[in-house]
Amino acid sequence: MSPSRPFEIEIAVTPRFDVFYALYTISHGGATPLEKWKERTVALLPRDFERSARRVAPLPLFWPLLADALQRTPGEMTFDEIVGALREISAENLKANIVSGIFHDASTARALSTGKKNLRQVLADEELTGGELLTHFGLRPYDANSHATKAMSTLLSDPETFREQLVHVLDRFWQTGFGADWSALESSIRDESFRVRDLQDEGQSLEELSRDLALPVTFDASAREIRPKSGSPIAYDKVDRCFVIPSGFNTRRWWAKYETTTGRFSIYFPVTRDSIDPNRLAREARAPSARRRQSAINAETVFRALGDTTRYAIASILARTPTTSSDLARSLKVSKPTITHHVQALRAAGLIADTPADGSTKLSLNRETIGGVSAAAVEQLFSSTGSLSLDTTRKRRNG
């Protein structure tokens, strides 16, 4: 940990927030910076998708709140791990996690989750903390037949059914096209994670790092606390873990904090950058397929990925035998989260191919990428157009 920072900033590359933010984007009727991506994505969705989605998210604002269902799970997760975590979490914890995101008063959320109060009783309380937000969620004025009330009632009375509906919508969205979009963006997202790590290596203070990343909070070094635009500040010594997650879809600059079992907080800052542009996916969809294949290989990203000894060992194994992540962890004697991290870096570089097999997924090395990286490197290194990539791992200090 840098001496200028009271806690470390962890960087994660994961769709755990972006899949929910993307669903918000396609369901929201207002203007969005992602209009081209949205238009193309909505056209690809099945006709009955909107109806299924409204069962769990009757209004667009529910989608970012549904990400709260993944509290107390690892910071970096693949989509399969997200769905697995949602299936494995107890129904009561799932209910409590989502309710706590909507009702900011802890005692009210607990009373609803445990059944001590019903939804109508809670919504009748005019003094409820954060109650003004309930209008935006479609819960006030109370209407037993509204879509919002029906969704909340299902969550409270039958969380197992709500869970199945949520997982079904997420899986359909991923399979319909968002999974391919995430894979296409992951190289840019991974590059941004490297940039954030570079900033970390420079030993910036939290205040400097916050400015560089345009985080939606203020770090107060003198008071030793994080100050959000609204809500209570968070003391530095109450921070358990703090993640920065490069994002392509957090156009509203949302962030999340979750209280741990020890009374401390895990904090997540999904941050967007112009370099991560989902709109380009709509443009590329109209480009010739040969050109897309040619531009798909980013030589720098491939070299970065294979420059790590563990990732090179993984690539060597996968080149010979398709293998699951669990088998890789056993073969290399490292943890599953470590394998997940390295596999994501290889996948972002286009080096991983996935094949479903007996309820799991086997990974193999993408021979086409390996075969094309030399030509891609020649084209990209000797190109007379385009910007130069001159970022270094550690920038030289003056003096």
C-alpha positions in Angstrom: 0.0 0.0 0.0 1.3 3.5 -0.9 2.2 5.6 2.2 0.0 8.4 0.8 -3.1 6.2 0.8 -4.8 4.9 3.9 -6.2 1.9 1.9 -5.5 0.3 -1.4 -7.6 0.8 -4.5 -8.2 -2.6 -6.2 -8.9 -2.8 -9.9 -11.4 -5.3 -11.3 -12.4 -6.2 -14.8 -15.9 -7.6 -14.6 -19.4 -7.3 -16.1 -21.0 -7.5 -12.6 -22.3 -3.9 -12.9 -22.2 -3.3 -16.6 -24.8 -6.0 -17.4 -27.3 -4.2 -15.1 -26.3 -0.7 -16.4 -26.8 -1.9 -20.0 -30.2 -3.2 -19.1 -31.0 0.2 -17.6 -29.9 1.9 -20.8 -32.1 -0.2 -23.2 -35.2 0.2 -20.9 -34.8 3.9 -20.2 -36.8 6.2 -22.6 -34.6 9.3 -22.2 -31.6 10.4 -24.2 -28.4 8.5 -23.7 -24.8 8.9 -24.9 -25.1 5.2 -26.0 -28.0 5.8 -28.4 -26.4 4.0 -31.4 -25.6 1.0 -29.2 -29.1 1.0 -27.7 -30.8 1.2 -31.1 -28.9 -1.7 -32.4 -29.3 -3.8 -29.2 -33.0 -3.3 -28.9 -33.5 -4.4 -32.5 -31.8 -7.7 -31.6 -33.9 -8.6 -28.6 -36.7 -11.1 -28.7 -40.2 -9.5 -28.9 -41.2 -10.8 -25.5 -38.0 -9.6 -23.8 -39.4 -6.4 -22.4 -42.3 -8.2 -20.8 -40.0 -10.6 -19.1 -37.7 -7.9 -17.9 -40.5 -5.8 -16.4 -41.4 -8.6 -14.0 -38.1 -8.0 -12.1 -37.4 -4.4 -13.1 -40.8 -2.6 -13.6 -39.0 0.7 -14.1 -35.4 1.3 -15.5 -34.2 2.6 -12.1 -34.6 -0.9 -10.7 -31.7 -2.3 -12.8 -28.8 -0.6 -11.0 -30.4 -1.6 -7.7 -30.6 -5.2 -8.7 -26.9 -5.3 -8.9 -27.1 -5.0 -5.1 -28.1 -8.6 -5.1 -24.4 -9.5 -5.4 -23.3 -8.0 -2.1 -20.6 -9.9 -0.3 -19.4 -11.6 -3.5 -15.9 -11.4 -5.0 -15.0 -8.1 -6.7 -14.0 -9.6 -10.1 -16.6 -12.1 -11.5 -17.3 -13.6 -14.9 -20.9 -13.6 -16.2 -21.1 -17.3 -15.4 -19.9 -16.6 -11.8 -22.5 -13.8 -11.5 -25.3 -16.2 -12.4 -23.9 -18.9 -10.2 -23.7 -16.5 -7.2 -27.3 -15.4 -7.8 -28.4 -19.0 -7.8 -26.3 -20.0 -4.7 -27.2 -17.0 -2.4 -30.0 -17.9 0.0 -33.4 -16.5 -0.9 -33.5 -14.5 2.3 -30.2 -12.9 1.7 -31.1 -12.1 -1.9 -34.3 -10.4 -0.7 -32.4 -8.5 2.0 -29.7 -7.3 -0.4 -32.2 -5.9 -2.9 -34.6 -4.4 -0.4 -31.7 -2.5 1.4 -30.9 -0.8 -1.9 -34.4 0.6 -2.3 -35.2 1.4 1.4 -32.2 3.2 2.8 -33.4 3.0 6.4 -31.8 -0.2 7.8 -34.6 -0.9 10.3 -37.3 -0.6 7.6 -35.4 -2.8 5.2 -35.0 -5.4 8.0 -38.7 -5.2 8.9 -39.7 -5.8 5.3 -37.2 -8.6 4.7 -38.3 -10.5 7.8 -42.0 -9.9 7.3 -42.6 -7.9 10.4 -44.1 -5.2 8.2 -45.7 -5.5 4.8 -45.1 -3.2 1.9 -48.2 -1.1 2.3 -47.4 -0.4 6.0 -43.9 0.8 5.1 -45.0 3.0 2.3 -47.6 4.6 4.5 -44.9 6.0 6.7 -44.4 9.6 5.6 -41.3 10.0 7.9 -39.5 7.2 6.2 -35.8 8.0 5.5 -35.2 8.3 1.8 -38.9 8.1 1.2 -38.9 10.7 -1.5 -37.0 8.3 -3.7 -39.9 5.8 -3.6 -41.8 7.9 -6.1 -39.0 7.4 -8.6 -39.3 3.6 -8.0 -43.0 3.7 -8.8 -43.9 2.7 -5.2 -45.6 5.9 -4.2 -48.5 6.5 -4.2 -49.2 2.9 -3.2 -51.0 0.9 -5.8 -51.4 -2.8 -5.3 -51.8 -3.3 -9.1 -48.8 -1.3 -10.3 -45.9 -3.1 -11.9 -43.5 -1.8 -9.2 -45.7 -3.1 -6.3 -46.2 -6.5 -8.0 -42.4 -6.9 -8.5 -41.7 -6.0 -4.9 -44.4 -8.2 -3.6 -43.0 -11.2 -5.5 -39.5 -10.5 -4.1 -40.9 -10.2 -0.6 -43.3 -13.2 -0.7 -41.5 -15.5 -3.1 -37.8 -14.6 -3.5 -37.1 -18.0 -5.2 -39.4 -17.1 -8.1 -38.0 -13.6 -8.3 -34.5 -15.1 -8.4 -35.4 -17.4 -11.3 -37.0 -14.6 -13.2 -34.0 -12.3 -12.7 -31.5 -15.0 -13.8 -33.6 -15.9 -16.8 -33.6 -12.2 -18.0 -29.9 -11.8 -17.4 -29.1 -15.0 -19.2 -31.3 -14.1 -22.2 -29.8 -10.7 -22.4 -26.3 -12.1 -22.4 -27.0 -14.8 -24.9 -28.9 -12.5 -27.3 -25.9 -10.3 -27.8 -24.6 -8.6 -24.7 -22.1 -11.4 -24.1 -20.6 -10.7 -27.5 -20.6 -7.0 -26.8 -18.8 -7.4 -23.5 -16.2 -9.6 -25.2 -15.7 -7.0 -27.9 -15.3 -4.2 -25.3 -13.2 -6.2 -22.9 -9.9 -5.4 -24.6 -10.5 -1.6 -24.1 -11.7 -2.2 -20.6 -8.6 -4.2 -19.8 -6.4 -1.5 -21.3 -8.1 1.0 -19.0 -7.5 -1.3 -16.0 -3.8 -1.2 -16.9 -3.9 2.6 -17.0 -5.4 2.7 -13.5 -2.7 0.4 -12.3 -0.1 2.7 -13.8 -1.7 5.6 -11.7 -1.5 3.3 -8.7 2.2 2.6 -9.3 2.9 6.3 -9.4 2.0 6.5 -5.7 -0.8 9.1 -6.1 -2.8 10.1 -3.1 -6.5 9.2 -2.9 -7.3 12.8 -3.7 -5.1 12.8 -6.9 -6.4 9.4 -8.0 -10.0 10.5 -7.5 -9.5 13.6 -9.7 -7.7 11.5 -12.4 -10.5 9.0 -12.5 -13.3 11.5 -12.0 -14.8 9.5 -9.2 -18.3 10.7 -8.0 -17.1 11.3 -4.4 -14.6 13.5 -2.6 -11.7 12.1 -0.5 -11.0 14.4 2.5 -7.5 13.7 3.8 -7.8 16.0 6.8 -11.1 14.4 8.0 -10.0 11.0 6.7 -13.3 10.2 5.1 -15.0 9.7 1.8 -17.7 12.4 1.1 -20.5 11.5 -1.3 -22.7 14.2 -2.9 -25.5 12.9 -0.7 -25.7 10.7 2.3 -23.3 10.2 5.2 -19.5 10.3 4.8 -17.5 7.1 5.2 -14.5 7.1 7.5 -11.3 5.8 6.0 -10.9 3.2 8.8 -14.4 1.9 7.9 -13.4 0.9 4.4 -12.8 -2.8 4.1 -12.2 -2.9 0.3 -12.4 -0.3 -2.4 -12.7 -1.3 -6.1 -12.3 0.7 -9.3 -14.1 -1.1 -12.2 -13.6 0.2 -15.7 -17.1 0.5 -17.3 -18.6 1.1 -20.7 -22.2 1.6 -19.5 -22.1 3.7 -16.3 -23.2 6.9 -18.0 -25.0 8.0 -14.8 -21.8 7.7 -12.7 -23.4 5.4 -10.1 -21.4 3.8 -7.4 -22.1 1.3 -4.6 -21.2 0.7 -1.0 -22.1 -2.5 0.9 -21.8 -3.0 4.6 -19.9 -6.1 5.6 -20.7 -8.5 8.5 -18.0 -6.6 10.6 -19.7 -3.2 10.1 -17.1 -2.0 7.6 -17.8 -1.2 3.9 -16.9 -2.6 0.5 -17.0 0.2 -2.1 -17.3 0.0 -5.9 -16.6 2.7 -8.4 -17.5 1.7 -11.9 -15.8 4.4 -14.0 -16.4 5.3 -17.7 -13.8 6.5 -20.2 -14.2 7.7 -23.8 -11.9 4.9 -24.9 -14.5 2.4 -23.9 -17.2 3.1 -26.4 -20.1 0.7 -26.9 -21.4 2.9 -29.8 -18.5 1.6 -31.9 -20.1 -1.9 -31.8 -23.0 -0.5 -33.8 -20.6 1.0 -36.3 -18.5 -2.1 -36.6 -21.7 -4.2 -37.2 -22.0 -2.4 -40.6 -18.3 -2.9 -41.5 -17.1 -5.7 -43.7 -16.4 -8.9 -41.7 -12.8 -9.2 -43.0 -12.0 -5.8 -41.7 -13.5 -6.6 -38.3 -11.4 -9.7 -38.1 -8.3 -7.7 -39.0 -8.9 -5.0 -36.5 -10.0 -7.5 -33.8 -6.4 -8.4 -32.9 -4.7 -5.8 -30.8 -1.0 -6.7 -30.8 -0.2 -4.7 -27.7 -3.0 -6.4 -25.7 -1.9 -9.8 -26.8 1.8 -9.1 -25.9 0.7 -7.7 -22.5 -1.4 -10.8 -21.8 1.3 -13.3 -22.7 4.0 -11.2 -21.0 2.9 -12.6 -17.6 4.5 -16.0 -16.8 1.3 -17.4 -15.3 -0.8 -16.4 -18.3 1.9 -17.8 -20.7 1.7 -21.1 -18.7 -2.1 -21.1 -19.1 -1.8 -20.4 -22.8 0.7 -23.3 -23.2 -1.7 -25.7 -21.5 -4.7 -24.6 -23.5 -2.8 -24.8 -26.8 -2.5 -28.5 -26.2 -5.7 -29.5 -24.4 -9.0 -27.8 -23.8 -9.3 -27.4 -20.1 -11.8 -26.0 -17.5 -10.8 -23.1 -15.1 -11.0 -25.5 -12.2 -8.6 -27.9 -13.8 -6.2 -25.0 -14.6 -6.3 -24.0 -10.9 -5.4 -27.5 -9.9 -2.7 -27.9 -12.5 -1.0 -24.6 -11.6 -1.7 -24.8 -7.9 -3.3 -21.4 -7.7 -6.7 -20.2 -6.5 -9.8 -20.1 -8.7 -10.0 -16.2 -8.5 -6.4 -16.0 -9.7 -7.2 -18.2 -12.7 -10.3 -16.1 -13.4 -8.2 -12.9 -13.4 -5.7 -14.3 -15.8 -8.2 -16.0 -18.1 -10.1 -12.7 -18.4 -6.9 -11.0 -19.5 -6.3 -13.7 -22.1 -9.9 -13.6 -23.2 -9.7 -9.8 -23.6 -6.8 -10.2 -25.9 -8.8 -12.6 -28.1 -6.7 -15.6 -27.0 -9.4 -17.7 -25.4 -12.1 -19.8 -27.1 -15.0 -21.2 -24.9 -16.7 -24.5 -25.6 -19.7 -25.8 -23.4 -19.0 -29.3 -22.2 -21.1 -31.4 -19.7 -22.4 -28.5 -17.7 -19.1 -26.6 -17.6 -17.0 -24.6 -20.1 -13.7 -25.8 -21.5 -11.2 -23.2 -22.5 -8.8 -23.5 -25.5 -6.2 -21.2 -27.1 -7.5 -19.3 -30.1 -5.2 -20.4 -32.9 -6.4 -17.7 -35.3 -5.3 -15.0 -32.9 -1.9 -16.5 -32.4 -1.5 -17.0 -36.1 -2.6 -13.4 -36.8 -0.7 -11.5 -34.1 2.5 -11.2 -36.1 0.7 -9.5 -39.1 -1.3 -7.4 -36.7 1.9 -6.2 -34.9 3.5 -5.3 -38.2 0.5 -3.4 -39.3 0.0 -1.6 -36.0 3.7 -0.8 -35.3 4.5 0.4 -38.8 1.3 2.2 -39.4 1.7 5.8 -40.5 -1.8 6.8 -39.1 -3.4 6.6 -35.8 -2.2 7.6 -32.3 1.0 6.2 -30.8 0.7 4.1 -27.6 3.4 5.5 -25.4 2.2 4.7 -22.0 4.6 2.9 -19.7 4.1 0.8 -16.6 5.9 3.4 -14.5 6.2 6.9 -15.7 9.5 8.6 -15.1 9.4 11.2 -12.4 11.0 14.7 -12.9 14.3 15.1 -11.1 
